[in-house]
Structure formats: structure tokens, C-alpha cells
């Protein structure tokens, strides 16, 4: 494994999750501000590590594996926190986390068949909107009379809709493979009993 700067940033995004959870429970506005700030910084590293890996020619297999895992762990942790604090309805977390599990499994299955489904523009917008929505929800205060909670909740509903849309896009792209008769990844077993 190459311990590149981009891989260190990606690993840091995973390592910061326990700290992020701990500061969320600090009393008063301090917990809101710090947890939102940590989430924003961690989200920024998602863009930065990808940019550095590509610009420096340091794209690695470990980075390609860990980057989406880090993103999903961070988003799932944040969603669990905001739902547990009654800042967002559980259905939004179920939609977003459920889609990530389903599409992650689909992409893994397609990879076994040497089929690649590229990330769509909708999926990129979905991810960006999720990050902004969760950051605002975590902040949960008013700034200049504007409720960050209301903004975050509205954006999270939109992000959930885009989540479903991008999930549909993935499934539609993969549908021909899903409908094939044979699965080359699984060996065929002959029935040894006489008919």
C-alpha cells in the first residue's frame, strides 16, 4: 500500500468520525458549531484527496477502496446523529443509507463481472447536496435570523430525492447485466442425482 498524502487524508476522514461524534454531544451551541465545522472539513478532504491523487498521479487501489467507504461512514454517522437528536426524520436517513448499501453491493457485483457503471452527474450533485444539508443541520442555529436547521432539512429532502433518482439511474444502467441468465462469478454445479 502506498501511504500517499491523498490516502492519509482519506484515512483521516475515517479517524475523525469518533471525534466528530464526541463533539456533537458537547452542551449548547458549542457542540453544534464544532460538529458542523468538523463535518465541513472532513467533507472538504473528500474533494481534496481526489484532486491530489489525480493531479500528482497517485491514484492507488487502496485509495479507490477507502475513499467511498470513508464518505459513506461519515455521512451515515452524521445522519444517525441528526436523527437521534430529532433534527431530521428517520425516513431520510433510511433512504440515503439504504441507497448507499444497495448501490455499493450492485457496483461490487458488477465489478466481479468486469462491468463498470460510471458515477453520474446526478450522483455527484446528490453527494454535494447531502454534505451541505448535513452541515446546515448539524449547525442547527440561526444566523442573521435564518434557521440553519430549516435550510438543512429542506436540502436533505431534496438530497433524498436525488438519492433515489441516482439510485434508479444506476439500476437502469446495470439492468441488462442484472437480467442475464448466467452468472460467471458462480461456478455451475452439476446435479449428481439421476433424474
C-alpha positions as CSV (number, residue, x, y, z in Angstrom):
1,X,0.0,0.0,0.0
2,X,1.2,3.5,-0.9
3,X,0.8,5.9,2.0
4,X,0.3,8.9,-0.2
5,X,-1.0,12.3,1.0
6,X,-4.4,11.6,-0.5
7,X,-4.6,8.3,1.2
8,X,-3.6,9.9,4.5
9,X,-6.4,12.5,4.0
10,X,-8.9,9.7,3.3
11,X,-7.8,7.7,6.3
12,X,-8.0,10.9,8.4
13,X,-11.7,11.3,7.3
14,X,-12.4,7.9,8.9
15,X,-10.3,8.6,12.0
16,X,-12.1,11.9,12.7
17,X,-15.5,10.2,13.0
18,X,-15.2,9.4,16.7
19,X,-14.1,12.9,17.5
20,X,-17.0,14.3,15.4
21,X,-19.5,12.2,17.3
22,X,-18.0,13.2,20.7
23,X,-18.1,17.0,19.9
24,X,-21.7,16.7,18.7
25,X,-22.7,15.9,22.3
26,X,-21.0,18.9,23.8
27,X,-23.6,21.1,25.5
28,X,-25.2,24.2,23.9
29,X,-24.2,25.8,20.6
30,X,-20.6,24.8,21.0
31,X,-21.5,21.2,20.0
32,X,-23.4,22.4,17.0
33,X,-20.6,24.7,15.8
34,X,-17.8,22.2,16.3
35,X,-19.6,19.2,14.9
36,X,-20.6,21.2,11.8
37,X,-17.1,22.5,11.4
38,X,-15.6,19.1,11.6
39,X,-18.1,17.7,9.1
40,X,-17.3,20.6,6.7
41,X,-13.6,20.0,7.0
42,X,-14.0,16.2,6.5
43,X,-16.2,16.8,3.5
44,X,-13.6,19.1,2.0
45,X,-11.0,16.4,2.3
46,X,-13.2,14.2,0.1
47,X,-12.7,16.7,-2.7
48,X,-9.1,17.4,-1.8
49,X,-7.8,13.8,-1.6
50,X,-9.3,13.1,-5.1
51,X,-7.8,16.2,-6.6
52,X,-4.3,15.5,-5.1
53,X,-4.4,11.8,-6.2
54,X,-5.3,12.7,-9.8
55,X,-3.0,15.8,-10.1
56,X,0.0,14.0,-8.6
57,X,-0.6,10.7,-10.4
58,X,-1.0,8.9,-7.0
59,X,-4.3,7.1,-7.6
60,X,-4.0,3.8,-5.7
61,X,-6.1,0.7,-5.3
62,X,-6.2,1.4,-1.6
63,X,-7.5,4.9,-2.2
64,X,-10.1,3.8,-4.6
65,X,-11.3,1.3,-2.0
66,X,-11.2,3.6,1.1
67,X,-12.5,6.9,-0.4
68,X,-16.1,5.8,-0.9
69,X,-16.0,3.8,2.4
70,X,-14.9,6.9,4.2
71,X,-17.6,9.1,2.6
72,X,-20.3,6.6,3.5
73,X,-19.2,6.1,7.1
74,X,-19.0,9.9,7.6
75,X,-22.5,10.5,6.1
76,X,-24.0,7.6,7.9
77,X,-22.6,8.7,11.3
78,X,-23.9,12.2,10.7
79,X,-27.3,11.0,9.7
80,X,-27.6,8.8,12.8
81,X,-26.7,11.7,15.0
82,X,-29.2,14.2,13.5
83,X,-32.0,11.6,13.6
84,X,-31.2,10.6,17.2
85,X,-31.3,14.3,18.2
86,X,-34.7,14.6,16.4
87,X,-33.3,17.1,13.9
88,X,-34.4,15.1,10.9
89,X,-36.9,12.3,10.2
90,X,-35.6,8.8,10.1
91,X,-37.0,8.1,6.7
92,X,-34.4,10.4,5.1
93,X,-31.6,8.5,6.8
94,X,-33.1,5.2,5.7
95,X,-33.4,6.4,2.1
96,X,-29.8,7.7,1.9
97,X,-28.1,4.9,3.8
98,X,-30.2,2.2,2.2
99,X,-29.4,3.5,-1.3
100,X,-25.6,3.5,-0.5
101,X,-25.8,-0.1,0.7
102,X,-27.8,-1.2,-2.3
103,X,-25.7,0.6,-4.9
104,X,-22.5,-0.4,-3.2
105,X,-23.5,-4.0,-3.5
106,X,-24.5,-3.5,-7.1
107,X,-21.2,-1.9,-8.0
108,X,-19.3,-4.7,-6.3
109,X,-21.3,-7.4,-8.2
110,X,-20.8,-5.5,-11.5
111,X,-17.0,-5.3,-10.8
112,X,-16.9,-9.1,-10.5
113,X,-18.4,-9.2,-14.0
114,X,-15.9,-6.7,-15.2
115,X,-18.6,-4.2,-15.8
116,X,-18.2,-0.6,-14.8
117,X,-21.1,1.8,-14.2
118,X,-19.7,5.3,-14.0
119,X,-20.7,7.9,-11.5
120,X,-23.4,10.1,-13.0
121,X,-23.7,13.9,-12.7
122,X,-26.9,13.4,-10.6
123,X,-24.9,11.2,-8.1
124,X,-22.3,14.0,-7.8
125,X,-24.9,16.6,-7.1
126,X,-26.6,14.2,-4.6
127,X,-23.3,13.9,-2.7
128,X,-22.6,17.6,-2.7
129,X,-26.2,18.4,-1.6
130,X,-26.0,15.8,1.2
131,X,-22.9,17.4,2.5
132,X,-24.3,20.9,2.5
133,X,-27.6,19.8,4.0
134,X,-26.0,17.8,6.8
135,X,-23.6,20.6,7.6
136,X,-26.5,23.0,8.0
137,X,-28.5,20.5,10.1
138,X,-25.6,20.0,12.4
139,X,-25.1,23.7,12.8
140,X,-28.8,23.9,14.0
141,X,-28.6,27.6,14.9
142,X,-29.9,30.8,13.5
143,X,-27.6,33.1,11.6
144,X,-28.9,36.6,10.8
145,X,-32.3,35.3,11.6
146,X,-32.1,32.4,9.2
147,X,-32.6,28.9,10.6
148,X,-29.8,26.7,9.5
149,X,-31.9,23.7,10.7
150,X,-34.8,24.7,8.3
151,X,-32.3,25.1,5.4
152,X,-30.6,21.8,6.2
153,X,-33.8,19.9,6.5
154,X,-35.2,21.3,3.2
155,X,-31.9,20.5,1.4
156,X,-31.9,17.0,2.9
157,X,-35.3,16.3,1.4
158,X,-34.0,17.4,-2.0
159,X,-30.9,15.3,-1.5
160,X,-33.0,12.2,-0.6
161,X,-35.0,12.7,-3.8
162,X,-31.7,12.9,-5.8
163,X,-30.5,9.9,-3.9
164,X,-33.5,7.9,-5.2
165,X,-33.1,9.3,-8.7
166,X,-29.4,8.5,-8.9
167,X,-30.1,5.0,-7.5
168,X,-32.6,4.4,-10.2
169,X,-30.1,5.6,-12.8
170,X,-27.5,3.1,-11.5
171,X,-30.1,0.2,-11.6
172,X,-31.3,1.3,-15.1
173,X,-27.6,1.3,-16.4
174,X,-27.0,-2.1,-14.8
175,X,-30.3,-3.7,-15.8
176,X,-29.0,-5.6,-18.9
177,X,-26.4,-7.3,-16.7
178,X,-28.9,-8.0,-13.9
179,X,-31.2,-9.7,-16.4
180,X,-28.6,-12.1,-17.8
181,X,-29.1,-15.8,-17.3
182,X,-25.7,-16.9,-16.3
183,X,-23.5,-15.5,-13.5
184,X,-19.9,-16.1,-14.5
185,X,-18.8,-15.4,-10.9
186,X,-20.6,-18.5,-9.6
187,X,-19.5,-22.0,-10.8
188,X,-22.2,-24.2,-12.2
189,X,-22.8,-27.4,-10.1
190,X,-24.0,-30.5,-11.9
191,X,-26.8,-32.4,-10.2
192,X,-25.2,-35.8,-9.4
193,X,-28.5,-37.5,-8.7
194,X,-30.3,-39.3,-11.5
195,X,-33.5,-37.7,-12.7
